[in-house]
Amino acid sequence: MTSPDGLPVRIDAWVWAVRMFKTRSEAADAVKAGHVKLNGKATKPAQQVVPGDRVRVWRNHHEHDLEVLATVRKRVGASLARSCYIDHAPPPPPAAFIPAVPVRDRGAGRPTKRERREMEKFRGMDRRGRA
């Protein structure tokens, strides 16, 4: 499945083949929208990728900085896909550091005056509902 001698492959096909996107059309749309950059520049879906290129992909609120090691035309398994690139981006922060939004139990009714005041204090509002 790997192109011999590092033959060029379309960028939309490559980011789809290495499992950055679920569908080829989703990959093409991301390239058109500017969420995929080749060597630091916005590109078109038909732009060719060769080993040694740097591809930046913005996906799920996280940027992946990929160095192309091998080009593939068809979608491959996850382990083979990871061997086609090196991700130089730092890992995303763990979910434990993302602040949790307070959730009120469904069917609990309206908040009491005390609960409402606690919510306003949490939001940084005064008694009249202003920040």
JOWOFEN-V116197 format. One record per residue. N is the residue number from 1. RES is the residue in three letters. SS is DSSP state (@ for helix, = for strand, . for the rest). PSI is psi in whole degrees, 0 to 359 (none if undefined). Layout:
n=N res=RES ss=SS psi=PSI
n=N res=RES ss=SS psi=PSI
This chain:
n=1 res=MET ss=. psi=338
n=2 res=THR ss== psi=136
n=3 res=SER ss=. psi=132
n=4 res=PRO ss=@ psi=145
n=5 res=ASP ss=@ psi=23
n=6 res=GLY ss=@ psi=44
n=7 res=LEU ss=. psi=148
n=8 res=PRO ss=. psi=145
n=9 res=VAL ss== psi=146
n=10 res=ARG ss== psi=143
n=11 res=ILE ss=@ psi=322
n=12 res=ASP ss=@ psi=322
n=13 res=ALA ss=@ psi=323
n=14 res=TRP ss=@ psi=313
n=15 res=VAL ss=@ psi=332
n=16 res=TRP ss=@ psi=317
n=17 res=ALA ss=@ psi=327
n=18 res=VAL ss=. psi=17
n=19 res=ARG ss=. psi=33
n=20 res=MET ss=. psi=332
n=21 res=PHE ss=. psi=152
n=22 res=LYS ss=. psi=323
n=23 res=THR ss=. psi=157
n=24 res=ARG ss=@ psi=321
n=25 res=SER ss=@ psi=325
n=26 res=GLU ss=@ psi=321
n=27 res=ALA ss=@ psi=316
n=28 res=ALA ss=@ psi=319
n=29 res=ASP ss=@ psi=321
n=30 res=ALA ss=@ psi=321
n=31 res=VAL ss=@ psi=315
n=32 res=LYS ss=@ psi=324
n=33 res=ALA ss=. psi=353
n=34 res=GLY ss=. psi=12
n=35 res=HIS ss=. psi=353
n=36 res=VAL ss== psi=126
n=37 res=LYS ss== psi=142
n=38 res=LEU ss== psi=119
n=39 res=ASN ss=. psi=40
n=40 res=GLY ss=. psi=2
n=41 res=LYS ss== psi=145
n=42 res=ALA ss== psi=149
n=43 res=THR ss=. psi=176
n=44 res=LYS ss=. psi=160
n=45 res=PRO ss=. psi=333
n=46 res=ALA ss=. psi=358
n=47 res=GLN ss=. psi=141
n=48 res=GLN ss== psi=142
n=49 res=VAL ss== psi=137
n=50 res=VAL ss=. psi=160
n=51 res=PRO ss=. psi=138
n=52 res=GLY ss=. psi=342
n=53 res=ASP ss=. psi=156
n=54 res=ARG ss== psi=128
n=55 res=VAL ss== psi=126
n=56 res=ARG ss== psi=126
n=57 res=VAL ss== psi=125
n=58 res=TRP ss== psi=114
n=59 res=ARG ss== psi=134
n=60 res=ASN ss=. psi=44
n=61 res=HIS ss=. psi=31
n=62 res=HIS ss== psi=137
n=63 res=GLU ss== psi=130
n=64 res=HIS ss== psi=128
n=65 res=ASP ss== psi=100
n=66 res=LEU ss== psi=134
n=67 res=GLU ss== psi=124
n=68 res=VAL ss== psi=123
n=69 res=LEU ss=. psi=323
n=70 res=ALA ss=. psi=150
n=71 res=THR ss=. psi=138
n=72 res=VAL ss== psi=143
n=73 res=ARG ss=. psi=327
n=74 res=LYS ss=. psi=154
n=75 res=ARG ss=. psi=134
n=76 res=VAL ss=. psi=171
n=77 res=GLY ss=. psi=161
n=78 res=ALA ss=@ psi=318
n=79 res=SER ss=@ psi=320
n=80 res=LEU ss=@ psi=324
n=81 res=ALA ss=@ psi=318
n=82 res=ARG ss=@ psi=336
n=83 res=SER ss=. psi=354
n=84 res=CYS ss=. psi=353
n=85 res=TYR ss== psi=164
n=86 res=ILE ss== psi=127
n=87 res=ASP ss== psi=113
n=88 res=HIS ss=. psi=359
n=89 res=ALA ss=. psi=148
n=90 res=PRO ss=. psi=153
n=91 res=PRO ss=. psi=154
n=92 res=PRO ss=. psi=155
n=93 res=PRO ss=. psi=147
n=94 res=PRO ss=. psi=153
n=95 res=ALA ss=@ psi=340
n=96 res=ALA ss=@ psi=335
n=97 res=PHE ss=@ psi=358
n=98 res=ILE ss=. psi=123
n=99 res=PRO ss=. psi=135
n=100 res=ALA ss=. psi=142
n=101 res=VAL ss=. psi=129
n=102 res=PRO ss=. psi=138
n=103 res=VAL ss=. psi=133
n=104 res=ARG ss=. psi=136
n=105 res=ASP ss=. psi=138
n=106 res=ARG ss=. psi=134
n=107 res=GLY ss=. psi=10
n=108 res=ALA ss=. psi=355
n=109 res=GLY ss=. psi=189
n=110 res=ARG ss=. psi=150
n=111 res=PRO ss=. psi=148
n=112 res=THR ss=. psi=170
n=113 res=LYS ss=@ psi=319
n=114 res=ARG ss=@ psi=315
n=115 res=GLU ss=@ psi=320
n=116 res=ARG ss=@ psi=318
n=117 res=ARG ss=@ psi=322
n=118 res=GLU ss=@ psi=320
n=119 res=MET ss=@ psi=319
n=120 res=GLU ss=@ psi=321
n=121 res=LYS ss=@ psi=319
n=122 res=PHE ss=@ psi=320
n=123 res=ARG ss=@ psi=351
n=124 res=GLY ss=. psi=29
n=125 res=MET ss=. psi=156
n=126 res=ASP ss=. psi=188
n=127 res=ARG ss=. psi=335
n=128 res=ARG ss=. psi=6
n=129 res=GLY ss=. psi=17
n=130 res=ARG ss=. psi=147
n=131 res=ALA ss=. psi=none
